Amino acid sequence: MNLTNLSPLDGRYAQKLNPLREYFSELALQKYRCIVELSYLVALGNEKKIAEVKPLTDAELKIVENLINDFSEKDGQRIKSIEAVTNHDVKAIEYFLREKLEKTSLKKNLPFIHFALTSEDVNNLAYALMHREALRNVLSPRLKELMKEIEKRAKAWKNTPLLSRTHGQTATPTTVGKEFFVFSTRLERKIKQLEKQEILGKLSGATGTFAAQLAAYPQVDWESFSKKFIKSLGLIPNLATTQIESHDWNAELYDTFRGVNNILIDLARDCWSYISLDYFKLKKKEGEVGSSTMPHKVNPIDFENAEGNFGVANALLSFFSDKLPISRLQRDLTDSTVLRNCGVALGHSLLGWDSLSKGLGKLEINAAKLAKDLEENPEVLGEAVQTVLRKFGDNQAYEKLKNLTRGKKLTLEILREFIATLPLPPAEKKALLQLTPAKYIGLAAKLVK
């Protein structure tokens, strides 16, 4: 580990984030820019009305394929050395590709690398591909794994009664599993939103008008060319742009990730709270220390780490979704430095997901404590009693139970004595007398599908 790294993503947590480096590192950005430039060169060759660029032969297509597949850190360093001279990162990509193709049969096509493009034509498509591939290969699969981990606990604990807390006060019982089911259902909805996310791209020149392309080849239908090319990359064409693609899809995607993280913050805090109530125990790991001074402690650090990382991620994601869709007139450069940090936000998100997963794996039900708290809080049955009284026409039912239970420590015996005095049919009275907080869980278990 390099102890001089400014960011823990490349220091303390570097190994955990290796899956994202393939998509959001500087090297990844360079590679995806090369993919766009070379794919564009191939597309120009396939345009019959551009006579100066012939369709690439199978051997030439293999050269392009190898250049992409063999792209290495050495290539990335060469691009950086060119950029040190040009002071322009995309122009450095163009010069690098010229160097690579200079000694091949593609030398004749060198004038058509980056032909009539603006840097943002390359950048927006590169970032779009980076996000799409990271979403498809890393982020969405990891979220699905996490959802299944939550679902597993929902099913395992669907019949385990739990004393609810609303406003921090005792409330109608539920089951542990049903509460986890709520989170898995919420997360599932967000995953579906991520998978339906449209990812747009533009290829239309310096101010989105195809002016340079049209000047060189007025006979080419550049709108159709652009649409076809962008679709060939698996993206959705956007022809209504300035110099930049408007980044609305970025904002939508980041807002969805922020929603995912908010749901998981909610879960992390609930787990933390249940641990503090002693409803969950944490599995001990040999050699771990909970406190530098208090030997007894087994802390819920994984849930705390998750919440902290979600907070950092969401602060960035919120800023991204607010800033990126806004650009002065036809272009300003503020989006450039912001987009370079998208991997940071998603890296903290991934760290949070992994920490939460680790915490979930340590949870053990404290059945004795759950049962004890249910037994000691029979006042939660007041809801059931007053509801049955309403059924039989008592318009003072709520007030009667309020007088009996509100702000008072009630025992099950006192409640049953009260029920015994009620003018109810014998069957209804018997059912209420047999009711306990542990049995008063409604359809909680059944709801866990």
LUMMAR-997437 format. One record per residue (C-alpha): x, y, z. Coordinates in nm, 2 decimals. Layout:
BEGIN
(rec (X, Y, Z)),
...
end
This chain:
BEGIN
(rec (0.00, 0.00, 0.00)),
(rec (0.12, 0.35, -0.09)),
(rec (0.09, 0.54, 0.24)),
(rec (0.10, 0.88, 0.06)),
(rec (-0.22, 0.83, -0.13)),
(rec (-0.47, 1.11, -0.07)),
(rec (-0.78, 0.90, -0.12)),
(rec (-0.85, 0.58, 0.08)),
(rec (-1.00, 0.44, -0.24)),
(rec (-0.64, 0.40, -0.37)),
(rec (-0.49, 0.32, -0.03)),
(rec (-0.68, 0.15, 0.25)),
(rec (-0.96, 0.02, 0.03)),
(rec (-0.77, -0.03, -0.29)),
(rec (-0.79, -0.40, -0.31)),
(rec (-1.17, -0.40, -0.25)),
(rec (-1.22, -0.17, -0.55)),
(rec (-1.02, -0.35, -0.81)),
(rec (-1.34, -0.44, -1.01)),
(rec (-1.42, -0.07, -1.07)),
(rec (-1.07, 0.02, -1.19)),
(rec (-1.14, -0.15, -1.53)),
(rec (-1.41, 0.11, -1.58)),
(rec (-1.33, 0.43, -1.40)),
(rec (-0.96, 0.47, -1.37)),
(rec (-0.75, 0.71, -1.59)),
(rec (-0.63, 0.40, -1.78)),
(rec (-0.99, 0.29, -1.84)),
(rec (-1.09, 0.64, -1.97)),
(rec (-0.79, 0.63, -2.21)),
(rec (-0.89, 0.28, -2.33)),
(rec (-1.25, 0.37, -2.39)),
(rec (-1.16, 0.69, -2.58)),
(rec (-0.94, 0.47, -2.80)),
(rec (-1.24, 0.23, -2.85)),
(rec (-1.46, 0.52, -2.96)),
(rec (-1.19, 0.67, -3.20)),
(rec (-1.12, 0.33, -3.36)),
(rec (-1.48, 0.23, -3.39)),
(rec (-1.55, 0.57, -3.56)),
(rec (-1.27, 0.50, -3.81)),
(rec (-1.42, 0.16, -3.89)),
(rec (-1.76, 0.33, -3.93)),
(rec (-1.62, 0.59, -4.17)),
(rec (-1.48, 0.31, -4.38)),
(rec (-1.82, 0.15, -4.40)),
(rec (-1.98, 0.47, -4.53)),
(rec (-2.00, 0.42, -4.91)),
(rec (-2.02, 0.80, -4.98)),
(rec (-1.68, 0.86, -4.82)),
(rec (-1.46, 0.73, -5.10)),
(rec (-1.13, 0.83, -4.93)),
(rec (-1.18, 0.57, -4.65)),
(rec (-1.22, 0.22, -4.78)),
(rec (-1.39, -0.05, -4.57)),
(rec (-1.13, -0.21, -4.34)),
(rec (-1.01, -0.56, -4.45)),
(rec (-1.03, -0.85, -4.21)),
(rec (-0.66, -0.80, -4.14)),
(rec (-0.71, -0.43, -4.06)),
(rec (-1.00, -0.51, -3.84)),
(rec (-0.77, -0.75, -3.65)),
(rec (-0.52, -0.47, -3.61)),
(rec (-0.79, -0.25, -3.45)),
(rec (-0.92, -0.54, -3.23)),
(rec (-0.57, -0.62, -3.11)),
(rec (-0.49, -0.25, -3.03)),
(rec (-0.80, -0.24, -2.81)),
(rec (-0.76, -0.59, -2.65)),
(rec (-0.39, -0.54, -2.58)),
(rec (-0.42, -0.19, -2.45)),
(rec (-0.18, -0.17, -2.15)),
(rec (-0.06, 0.05, -1.88)),
(rec (0.25, 0.11, -2.10)),
(rec (0.01, 0.25, -2.36)),
(rec (-0.15, 0.47, -2.10)),
(rec (0.19, 0.61, -1.99)),
(rec (0.27, 0.69, -2.35)),
(rec (-0.06, 0.88, -2.39)),
(rec (0.03, 1.07, -2.07)),
(rec (0.37, 1.16, -2.21)),
(rec (0.21, 1.30, -2.53)),
(rec (-0.05, 1.49, -2.32)),
(rec (0.24, 1.65, -2.13)),
(rec (0.33, 1.82, -2.46)),
(rec (-0.01, 1.88, -2.60)),
(rec (-0.17, 1.98, -2.27)),
(rec (-0.49, 1.82, -2.42)),
(rec (-0.59, 1.47, -2.32)),
(rec (-0.81, 1.38, -2.62)),
(rec (-0.56, 1.51, -2.87)),
(rec (-0.30, 1.29, -2.70)),
(rec (-0.53, 0.99, -2.78)),
(rec (-0.54, 1.09, -3.15)),
(rec (-0.16, 1.12, -3.17)),
(rec (-0.11, 0.79, -2.98)),
(rec (-0.33, 0.61, -3.23)),
(rec (-0.15, 0.77, -3.52)),
(rec (0.18, 0.64, -3.38)),
(rec (0.03, 0.29, -3.34)),
(rec (-0.11, 0.28, -3.69)),
(rec (0.18, 0.45, -3.87)),
(rec (0.36, 0.13, -3.95)),
(rec (0.05, -0.07, -4.05)),
(rec (-0.17, -0.08, -4.36)),
(rec (-0.40, 0.17, -4.18)),
(rec (-0.14, 0.44, -4.23)),
(rec (-0.35, 0.57, -4.53)),
(rec (-0.64, 0.64, -4.29)),
(rec (-0.44, 0.85, -4.04)),
(rec (-0.61, 1.18, -4.16)),
(rec (-0.95, 1.03, -4.06)),
(rec (-0.86, 0.95, -3.70)),
(rec (-1.07, 1.20, -3.50)),
(rec (-1.21, 1.33, -3.83)),
(rec (-1.45, 1.63, -3.79)),
(rec (-1.50, 1.54, -3.42)),
(rec (-1.48, 1.76, -3.11)),
(rec (-1.33, 1.62, -2.80)),
(rec (-1.66, 1.58, -2.64)),
(rec (-1.78, 1.35, -2.91)),
(rec (-1.52, 1.11, -2.79)),
(rec (-1.55, 1.18, -2.42)),
(rec (-1.93, 1.15, -2.39)),
(rec (-1.93, 0.82, -2.57)),
(rec (-1.63, 0.69, -2.37)),
(rec (-1.80, 0.78, -2.04)),
(rec (-2.13, 0.63, -2.16)),
(rec (-1.96, 0.30, -2.24)),
(rec (-1.77, 0.31, -1.91)),
(rec (-2.09, 0.35, -1.71)),
(rec (-2.29, 0.10, -1.91)),
(rec (-2.02, -0.17, -1.87)),
(rec (-1.96, -0.10, -1.50)),
(rec (-2.33, -0.11, -1.44)),
(rec (-2.37, -0.44, -1.63)),
(rec (-2.06, -0.62, -1.51)),
(rec (-2.00, -0.49, -1.15)),
(rec (-2.26, -0.26, -1.00)),
(rec (-2.59, -0.43, -1.09)),
(rec (-2.47, -0.78, -1.02)),
(rec (-2.34, -0.67, -0.68)),
(rec (-2.66, -0.51, -0.59)),
(rec (-2.85, -0.82, -0.69)),
(rec (-2.62, -1.03, -0.46)),
(rec (-2.69, -0.79, -0.17)),
(rec (-3.07, -0.80, -0.24)),
(rec (-3.05, -1.18, -0.22)),
(rec (-2.86, -1.16, 0.11)),
(rec (-3.14, -0.94, 0.25)),
(rec (-3.41, -1.17, 0.10)),
(rec (-3.24, -1.48, 0.26)),
(rec (-3.28, -1.32, 0.60)),
(rec (-3.63, -1.21, 0.53)),
(rec (-3.72, -1.58, 0.46)),
(rec (-3.52, -1.72, 0.75)),
(rec (-3.68, -1.48, 1.00)),
(rec (-4.03, -1.43, 0.85)),
(rec (-4.19, -1.61, 1.15)),
(rec (-3.98, -1.44, 1.42)),
(rec (-4.19, -1.19, 1.61)),
(rec (-4.04, -0.85, 1.67)),
(rec (-4.17, -0.57, 1.89)),
(rec (-4.20, -0.27, 1.65)),
(rec (-4.09, 0.08, 1.73)),
(rec (-4.27, 0.38, 1.58)),
(rec (-4.14, 0.72, 1.70)),
(rec (-3.91, 0.51, 1.91)),
(rec (-4.20, 0.38, 2.11)),
(rec (-4.34, 0.03, 2.13)),
(rec (-4.59, -0.04, 1.85)),
(rec (-4.78, -0.32, 1.68)),
(rec (-4.55, -0.62, 1.65)),
(rec (-4.41, -0.74, 1.32)),
(rec (-4.16, -1.01, 1.23)),
(rec (-3.79, -0.97, 1.17)),
(rec (-3.83, -1.12, 0.83)),
(rec (-4.10, -0.89, 0.72)),
(rec (-3.89, -0.59, 0.80)),
(rec (-3.60, -0.73, 0.59)),
(rec (-3.85, -0.80, 0.32)),
(rec (-3.94, -0.43, 0.31)),
(rec (-3.58, -0.35, 0.23)),
(rec (-3.53, -0.62, -0.03)),
(rec (-3.85, -0.51, -0.21)),
(rec (-3.74, -0.14, -0.21)),
(rec (-3.39, -0.24, -0.34)),
(rec (-3.54, -0.46, -0.61)),
(rec (-3.74, -0.17, -0.75)),
(rec (-3.42, 0.05, -0.77)),
(rec (-3.23, -0.23, -0.94)),
(rec (-3.50, -0.25, -1.21)),
(rec (-3.47, 0.13, -1.25)),
(rec (-3.09, 0.10, -1.30)),
(rec (-3.14, -0.17, -1.56)),
(rec (-3.39, 0.04, -1.75)),
(rec (-3.17, 0.35, -1.75)),
(rec (-3.12, 0.50, -2.09)),
(rec (-2.76, 0.59, -2.16)),
(rec (-2.73, 0.85, -2.44)),
(rec (-2.45, 0.96, -2.67)),
(rec (-2.38, 1.23, -2.92)),
(rec (-2.15, 1.25, -3.22)),
(rec (-2.23, 1.58, -3.40)),
(rec (-1.93, 1.80, -3.39)),
(rec (-1.82, 2.12, -3.22)),
(rec (-2.16, 2.27, -3.14)),
(rec (-2.39, 1.97, -3.23)),
(rec (-2.46, 2.09, -3.59)),
(rec (-2.25, 1.84, -3.80)),
(rec (-2.10, 2.15, -3.97)),
(rec (-1.75, 2.01, -4.02)),
(rec (-1.88, 1.68, -4.14)),
(rec (-2.12, 1.84, -4.39)),
(rec (-1.85, 2.08, -4.52)),
(rec (-1.63, 1.78, -4.61)),
(rec (-1.90, 1.54, -4.73)),
(rec (-2.23, 1.71, -4.80)),
(rec (-2.36, 1.40, -4.98)),
(rec (-2.35, 1.19, -4.65)),
(rec (-2.66, 1.17, -4.43)),
(rec (-2.47, 1.26, -4.11)),
(rec (-2.78, 1.23, -3.89)),
(rec (-2.83, 0.87, -4.00)),
(rec (-2.46, 0.80, -3.97)),
(rec (-2.45, 0.94, -3.62)),
(rec (-2.76, 0.74, -3.51)),
(rec (-2.63, 0.42, -3.66)),
(rec (-2.28, 0.46, -3.51)),
(rec (-2.41, 0.54, -3.16)),
(rec (-2.65, 0.25, -3.17)),
(rec (-2.37, 0.02, -3.28)),
(rec (-2.20, 0.10, -2.94)),
(rec (-2.52, 0.00, -2.76)),
(rec (-2.62, 0.35, -2.67)),
(rec (-2.91, 0.58, -2.75)),
(rec (-2.85, 0.86, -3.00)),
(rec (-2.91, 1.22, -2.89)),
(rec (-2.91, 1.46, -3.18)),
(rec (-3.04, 1.76, -2.98)),
(rec (-2.72, 1.87, -2.81)),
(rec (-2.47, 2.16, -2.79)),
(rec (-2.10, 2.07, -2.80)),
(rec (-2.17, 1.83, -2.51)),
(rec (-2.43, 1.56, -2.45)),
(rec (-2.65, 1.72, -2.19)),
(rec (-2.57, 1.47, -1.91)),
(rec (-2.94, 1.43, -1.82)),
(rec (-2.90, 1.06, -1.82)),
(rec (-2.60, 1.09, -1.59)),
(rec (-2.81, 1.28, -1.34)),
(rec (-3.09, 1.03, -1.36)),
(rec (-2.85, 0.74, -1.30)),
(rec (-2.67, 0.91, -1.01)),
(rec (-3.01, 0.99, -0.85)),
(rec (-3.10, 0.63, -0.87)),
(rec (-2.78, 0.52, -0.71)),
(rec (-2.84, 0.79, -0.44)),
(rec (-3.18, 0.63, -0.39)),
(rec (-3.02, 0.29, -0.35)),
(rec (-2.78, 0.42, -0.10)),
(rec (-3.05, 0.59, 0.10)),
(rec (-3.25, 0.27, 0.12)),
(rec (-2.93, 0.09, 0.25)),
(rec (-2.86, 0.37, 0.50)),
(rec (-3.20, 0.31, 0.64)),
(rec (-3.13, -0.06, 0.67)),
(rec (-2.79, 0.00, 0.82)),
(rec (-2.93, 0.23, 1.08)),
(rec (-3.21, -0.02, 1.16)),
(rec (-2.97, -0.30, 1.21)),
(rec (-2.75, -0.08, 1.43)),
(rec (-3.06, 0.01, 1.64)),
(rec (-3.17, -0.35, 1.67)),
(rec (-2.82, -0.44, 1.79)),
(rec (-2.83, -0.16, 2.04)),
(rec (-3.16, -0.30, 2.16)),
(rec (-2.99, -0.64, 2.19)),
(rec (-3.24, -0.79, 1.94)),
(rec (-2.94, -0.90, 1.74)),
(rec (-2.61, -1.04, 1.86)),
(rec (-2.29, -1.01, 1.65)),
(rec (-2.08, -1.31, 1.57)),
(rec (-1.74, -1.28, 1.72)),
(rec (-1.43, -1.32, 1.50)),
(rec (-1.12, -1.46, 1.65)),
(rec (-0.85, -1.19, 1.70)),
(rec (-1.09, -0.89, 1.64)),
(rec (-1.09, -0.60, 1.89)),
(rec (-1.40, -0.40, 1.96)),
(rec (-1.24, -0.12, 2.16)),
(rec (-0.89, -0.01, 2.24)),
(rec (-0.99, 0.01, 2.61)),
(rec (-1.31, -0.18, 2.67)),
(rec (-1.24, -0.55, 2.61)),
(rec (-1.61, -0.66, 2.62)),
(rec (-1.72, -0.47, 2.31)),
(rec (-1.83, -0.63, 1.98)),
(rec (-1.92, -0.32, 1.78)),
(rec (-2.15, -0.28, 1.48)),
(rec (-1.86, -0.13, 1.28)),
(rec (-1.96, -0.28, 0.94)),
(rec (-2.30, -0.10, 0.95)),
(rec (-2.12, 0.22, 1.06)),
(rec (-1.87, 0.19, 0.78)),
(rec (-2.15, 0.13, 0.54)),
(rec (-2.34, 0.44, 0.65)),
(rec (-2.02, 0.66, 0.64)),
(rec (-1.94, 0.54, 0.28)),
(rec (-2.30, 0.59, 0.17)),
(rec (-2.28, 0.95, 0.31)),
(rec (-1.96, 1.03, 0.11)),
(rec (-2.10, 0.87, -0.20)),
(rec (-2.44, 1.05, -0.18)),
(rec (-2.28, 1.39, -0.12)),
(rec (-2.09, 1.34, -0.45)),
(rec (-2.38, 1.19, -0.64)),
(rec (-2.61, 1.47, -0.53)),
(rec (-2.36, 1.73, -0.65)),
(rec (-2.31, 1.54, -0.98)),
(rec (-2.68, 1.53, -1.06)),
(rec (-2.72, 1.90, -0.98)),
(rec (-2.41, 2.02, -1.17)),
(rec (-2.37, 1.80, -1.48)),
(rec (-2.69, 1.90, -1.66)),
(rec (-2.59, 2.27, -1.64)),
(rec (-2.34, 2.41, -1.89)),
(rec (-2.29, 2.77, -2.00)),
(rec (-2.41, 2.84, -2.35)),
(rec (-2.28, 2.58, -2.59)),
(rec (-2.00, 2.45, -2.36)),
(rec (-1.80, 2.51, -2.05)),
(rec (-1.54, 2.27, -1.91)),
(rec (-1.68, 2.23, -1.55)),
(rec (-1.82, 1.89, -1.63)),
(rec (-1.48, 1.75, -1.73)),
(rec (-1.32, 1.75, -1.38)),
(rec (-1.65, 1.65, -1.22)),
(rec (-1.70, 1.34, -1.44)),
(rec (-1.35, 1.23, -1.35)),
(rec (-1.48, 1.17, -1.00)),
(rec (-1.77, 0.95, -1.09)),
(rec (-1.56, 0.64, -1.00)),
(rec (-1.50, 0.80, -0.66)),
(rec (-1.88, 0.82, -0.58)),
(rec (-1.94, 0.47, -0.71)),
(rec (-1.64, 0.34, -0.53)),
(rec (-1.77, 0.46, -0.20)),
(rec (-2.11, 0.31, -0.29)),
(rec (-1.95, -0.03, -0.36)),
(rec (-1.75, -0.01, -0.03)),
(rec (-2.08, 0.06, 0.15)),
(rec (-2.26, -0.23, -0.01)),
(rec (-1.97, -0.46, 0.08)),
(rec (-1.96, -0.34, 0.44)),
(rec (-2.33, -0.38, 0.48)),
(rec (-2.31, -0.73, 0.34)),
(rec (-2.03, -0.81, 0.59)),
(rec (-2.24, -0.68, 0.87)),
(rec (-2.55, -0.88, 0.77)),
(rec (-2.33, -1.19, 0.77)),
(rec (-2.25, -1.13, 1.14)),
(rec (-2.62, -1.10, 1.26)),
(rec (-2.76, -1.36, 1.49)),
(rec (-3.12, -1.34, 1.64)),
(rec (-3.13, -1.30, 2.02)),
(rec (-3.46, -1.49, 2.06)),
(rec (-3.47, -1.46, 2.44)),
(rec (-3.45, -1.08, 2.42)),
(rec (-3.71, -1.06, 2.14)),
(rec (-3.95, -1.27, 2.34)),
(rec (-3.89, -1.08, 2.67)),
(rec (-3.96, -0.74, 2.51)),
(rec (-4.28, -0.87, 2.36)),
(rec (-4.40, -1.02, 2.68)),
(rec (-4.33, -0.70, 2.88)),
(rec (-4.52, -0.47, 2.64)),
(rec (-4.88, -0.60, 2.62)),
(rec (-5.01, -0.25, 2.57)),
(rec (-4.95, -0.30, 2.20)),
(rec (-5.26, -0.52, 2.20)),
(rec (-5.47, -0.22, 2.28)),
(rec (-5.50, -0.16, 1.91)),
(rec (-5.65, -0.50, 1.85)),
(rec (-5.90, -0.46, 2.14)),
(rec (-6.03, -0.12, 2.04)),
(rec (-6.06, -0.23, 1.68)),
(rec (-6.28, -0.53, 1.77)),
(rec (-6.49, -0.30, 2.00)),
(rec (-6.54, -0.06, 1.70)),
(rec (-6.66, -0.36, 1.49)),
(rec (-6.94, -0.40, 1.74)),
(rec (-7.04, -0.04, 1.74)),
(rec (-6.86, 0.10, 2.04)),
(rec (-6.78, 0.47, 1.94)),
(rec (-6.58, 0.52, 2.25)),
(rec (-6.35, 0.22, 2.19)),
(rec (-6.04, 0.42, 2.12)),
(rec (-6.09, 0.64, 2.43)),
(rec (-6.14, 0.34, 2.66)),
(rec (-5.81, 0.18, 2.55)),
(rec (-5.64, 0.51, 2.56)),
(rec (-5.74, 0.56, 2.93)),
(rec (-5.62, 0.21, 3.00)),
(rec (-5.29, 0.21, 2.82)),
(rec (-5.15, 0.55, 2.73)),
(rec (-4.83, 0.63, 2.91)),
(rec (-4.89, 0.34, 3.16)),
(rec (-4.70, 0.02, 3.23)),
(rec (-4.96, -0.25, 3.16)),
(rec (-4.94, -0.62, 3.23)),
(rec (-5.11, -0.89, 3.03)),
(rec (-5.32, -0.98, 3.33)),
(rec (-5.46, -0.63, 3.37)),
(rec (-5.54, -0.62, 3.00)),
(rec (-5.72, -0.96, 3.02)),
(rec (-5.92, -0.85, 3.32)),
(rec (-6.03, -0.55, 3.11)),
(rec (-6.12, -0.76, 2.81)),
(rec (-6.33, -0.99, 3.04)),
(rec (-6.55, -0.70, 3.12)),
(rec (-6.63, -0.60, 2.76)),
(rec (-6.97, -0.66, 2.61)),
(rec (-6.85, -0.88, 2.33)),
(rec (-6.96, -1.21, 2.18)),
(rec (-6.80, -1.50, 2.36)),
(rec (-6.59, -1.61, 2.05)),
(rec (-6.45, -1.26, 2.00)),
(rec (-6.37, -1.22, 2.37)),
(rec (-6.20, -1.56, 2.38)),
(rec (-5.99, -1.47, 2.08)),
(rec (-5.88, -1.15, 2.24)),
(rec (-5.80, -1.32, 2.57)),
(rec (-5.58, -1.57, 2.39)),
(rec (-5.39, -1.30, 2.20)),
(rec (-5.03, -1.22, 2.30)),
(rec (-4.79, -0.97, 2.15)),
(rec (-4.59, -1.25, 1.99)),
(rec (-4.91, -1.37, 1.81)),
(rec (-5.02, -1.03, 1.71)),
(rec (-4.83, -1.01, 1.38)),
(rec (-5.11, -1.00, 1.13)),
(rec (-5.00, -1.11, 0.78)),
(rec (-4.63, -1.03, 0.84)),
(rec (-4.50, -1.38, 0.78)),
(rec (-4.72, -1.43, 0.47)),
(rec (-4.61, -1.10, 0.32)),
(rec (-4.26, -1.24, 0.28)),
(rec (-4.30, -1.39, -0.06)),
end
